[in-house]
Amino acid sequence: MGEKNMFKKKVKRYVALDLNEYILRAIVMTGNDIAQSAVYEYPLEKGIFDGDILEDEMALYETLKTLIHEWGIKRYDVRFFVPDSTVMMKTFEHPTDVTSAKLKGYVEMELGQTIHLPFSQPLIDVYDFKPNDGEAVLFAAPSEEINKLAGLLDDLHLEPVTADVRALATIRFLDKTIDLEENKSYLITEWSISGVSISIYTGGNVEFLRYQSIDTFKEKWESRSEKDEISFVYDGEIEEYRTQLIDQIAEIERILNFYRFSLYKGEKAVDEIITMGDSPEMDYIASEMSANFVTPVTYIDDSQVQKYHPNLKSKHIPLIGLIYREA
């Protein structure tokens, strides 16, 4: 997403970076083999992010400055994610003589004319899943939030080269590993402590994209470090939090019904639900989803990821998808 994706150089050394309200994760690539990568995570102080929006740039700057030195990644390229809560998806029609390569230019020309977005100066990506069918999908986000992080990375002598949509990175991982079937519709959910990303994917086409924040007491989540890994524990009655999760699962059921009855008038339904994430409550979430839905639920846990990347876990799925993206 954004102008810097235009670079065609072959990236050899780069950092895939994932930031949320609680934790910073990074996979450092010094070649093309993920097995040779270095994997890091670091708990973030409360208040640096509010949800997935960067609030305290100075605190993040100081944190990254220390980590860049420790990890030895000065002047590396960086791939990172657009804040989930800012991403908007829109299907648009275009003349069939506009090729896939020219679609981004077409959208930029049509913004404010035939294509309207709720914010000015957006950063955009265009995906043409079926070339020459006269339809494509636009992903857009306000440039302000992306430029905030890109500018900060730049100040730290890093080179921001790619800002990707997390849900697309997750789909990219699934598509290249577990072989999603062309004729099936999948609802994909990825859970963090403070939100869930939901997408519906059918035959190479993203049909639905939404991010829902989870209302939780931030101060009750405590980080623990063990063997270079960070885990989070809820300092309170976990049922408080689980009530919020049940609300989100009920919302997913509404989305399933909307897809089947409103979009497809009962003629098409989601065939399979795929769930994953770095939420400490993933086992609970997966079991509740399986118990509540008639639609089959597949939980992508660590063992599923380690069939392909023995040094990584399910919490790294978006980052792996970011690495799979063509530079």
N, C-alpha and C positions, 0 to 999 in steps of 0.2 A: 504494500500500500504506500502511495506517495511517490514523489519524484525520484527518490534515491534508488528505487527498484530498477531504474533504467540502466544501472551499471551492468556491464556484460562481463566484467573481469571474473576469472575463475578464483573463487575465494578458497584459500587454503587454511588460513588461520582466522578463526572467528569464535565469538562467544554467542551461544544461544541463551537468552536471558528471560527469566520468568519472575515477575514481581507481583505480589499481592499484599494485602493488608498485614499479613503475618510473617511472610517469609520471602527470601530472595533465593532463587535456584538458578544454577548456571551449568551448562555443559560446555567445556572448552575444547574446541576442535583444532588440532594442529595438522590435520590431514583429512582424508576422506573416509577414514575408518572409525565408526562410532565406538568400536571395541577399544580403540586406543585413546579415547577421550578422557578428560579429567572431569569429575562430577563434584559440584560443591553446593552447599546450602547454608544459609545464614539467617537467624531470626531477626526480624525488623522490630525496632522500637514502636510502641503504640503512638499513633499520631502522625507518622510519616505519610501514610495513606488513609483516606477516609473512603471505605469501600475500595474501589480500584482507582480512585482519583488521587493523584499526587498532591499533597497539601504542604509538606515541609521539605522544600527542595534542598535547603542547606543541610538538613540532617541526612538526607539520602546521599548528597554529594560527599559528605565526610565519611559515611559508611563505605561507599563505593571506592573512594580514594584509598582507604586502608586495604580493601579487598583486592583492588587492582594490583597493588604492590605485592600483597601476599601470594596472589595467584600468578604473578608475572605476565600480565596480559596487556600491558601498555601498548597502545597503537593497534590493537586488534580491531577487526570489524565486529559489529554487534548486530544480531537479529533479536527483535523483541516483539511483544504483543501490544496491540491497540487495547485500551481499556474496554473490557467486555460491555460495560454498561453504556458505552457511547456508540457502539456499532449499530448501523441501520442497514437492513437488506431490502432491496427493491428490484422486482422483475420489471424489465422494460422491453418494449418492441423497437426494432430498428429496421431500416431498409435492408433487404437481403444482399444487396451489392456491397454493404459495409462488411469487410472481412474481420475476423477475430482480432487481428493485429491492429486494426484501426478503430476498434470499438471504444477504447479509452479516450481517444481524441474526439470521437463522435459525442460521447457523454459530456466531455468538458465543454463542447460547443453548444450542446442542448440544455445545459444546466440553466435553470431560470426561464427556459423557453417551453420545451415539452417535458423536461424532467425536472421535478421540483424536490428540494431537500429542505429540512427544517433548520439548517444552519448554513452560514456563509463560509466560504473558503474551505470546503471539505477536502480531505484526502480520500482518494477513491481507488478501488480495485474493481476491475470488471472480469467476470468469469463467463466464458461462452461454452457451456457444457456440450451443446450440440451445434456445431458450426453450420451456418447457412439455413437455420430454421427461423430466422427473423426475431429471435428472442434471446435475451441474455440477462445475467443477474449483476446488479451493482451493489457493492459493499462500500459504505461511506462512513466516515467518522469526522468529527470536528478537528481541524488541524491543531487547535490550541493545545489540547492535552498531549497529542503525539509530539508536537514540537517542544513541549516543556521537557519531556524526557530526552528527546533527541539532542536538544541544546545542552542539557546537563552532561550527557555522554560525550558530546563534542568538547565541552570544557575540561573533561577529564582525559583528553587525548585518546579517545576511542572514536571509532568511525561508525555511526549508525547507518546501516545499509538496507535493512528490511524491517518494516513494521507489518506484522501479519495478524490475521483474525484467528484467535485461539480455536474457535469451533472448526475452522477450515483446516488448521494444523492437526487437530484431533481426527477429523475425517480422513486426512491424508495418511495418518498412521494406520487407521483401520483398513483403508482401501489397499494399502501396500502390504499388509500383514495377514489379516484374517480373511481377505478376499470377500468383500461385500458382494452379494449377488445382484446382478443387473436388474432383475425384475422384482426385487423386494424393497419395501419401504422400511426404513430404520428410524426410530426416534432415539437420539443419542443424548445422554445426560452426563455432564461432568460436574462433580460436586467439590466445592471448597468449603471452608468453615463458614464463609460469609456470603456464598452465592451458588447458584446452579446455572450452568449454560445448557440450553436446550436447542437442539436442531433436529430437523427431519430431512433425511437424505434418501433419494430414490434415483437409481440408475444414472449416477453421475450428476444429479441435480439437487442443490439445496433448496428445499421448498419452504422451510420455516426456520427462523432463527430468533431466539429470545434469551435474554439474561434476566434472572430473578434474584434479587438480593435476599439474604436470610437475616432476619432480625435477631441478633444475638448480643449478649453482654460481652463486649470486647475485652473488658478488664478481667473477666473470669477465665479466659484462655491463657494458660501458662506454657511456655516453651521449655522443653527438656532436651539436653544434648547428650547423645550417647554414640560413641564410635563414629564421629563425624556426621551423624544424622540427627535431624531435629524432629522431635515429635511434640504434639500438643495435647494437653490434658485440661479438662473442664473442671474448674475449682468451684463446684456447686452441685446442685441436683441436676444430673444429666437429663432427667425427664423434661426439665424446662426447655432445653435445647431440642430434644426429640419431638416435642410438640410442634416446634417450628418446622422440623423436617416433614412431619406428617402433613402439615398444611401445604408444603411444596409438592409432595407426592399427590395430594388431592388436585392441585393445580395441573400437574402433568396429565391426570386423568381427564380434566376438562379439555386440555390440548388434544389428546387422543380423540375425544368425541367431536371437537371442532373440526379436526382434520377429516374424520370419517363422514360426518353428517352435514357440516356446513360447506366444506370445500368440495367434497366428492359425492354429496347426496346419497350416502350409504353404499356407494358402489366400490369404494376402495378404503382400506384401513391400513394402519401401521402393522407390519408383519412381525417385527421384533424390536424390543427395547434393548439398547446397549448402555450399560452404566459403568462409571469409573470415577476416579477423582482422588484428591489428596485429603479429603475429609477424614478426621479421626473416627468418624461414625460410618465408614463405608460399608462394613459388614451389616450393620443395622439397616442402613438405607437399602442395600441390595435385598435383604430378606423381607423387608416391608413392601418393597416394590413387587417382588415375586408373589407375596401373599395377596396383594391388592389388585393386581392386574391379570386379566385373562390372557393378554398378549404375553408371549414368552419373554423373559428377562435374562439377558446374558451379562454377567458381571466380569469385567476385564480386570483381573487381579494381577499381582506381581508375577505369578508363574506364567501367565499368558504372555506377558511382555518379555520375560526372560527366555522364552523359546527363540526369540529373535535377537535380543540384546541382553546377554547374561549379566552385564554390569549395571543394568538399569531396572527401574521399578515402574509400577503403573502411574505413580505420581509424576513421572517424567514424560508421559505420553505427549502432551502438547509440545514439549521441547524436542522430542524425537521428530514429530511432524514438522517442526520449524526447520530442523536439519534436513529432512527429506525434501524440503522446498528447493526448487532450482534457484541457484543464486542469481 
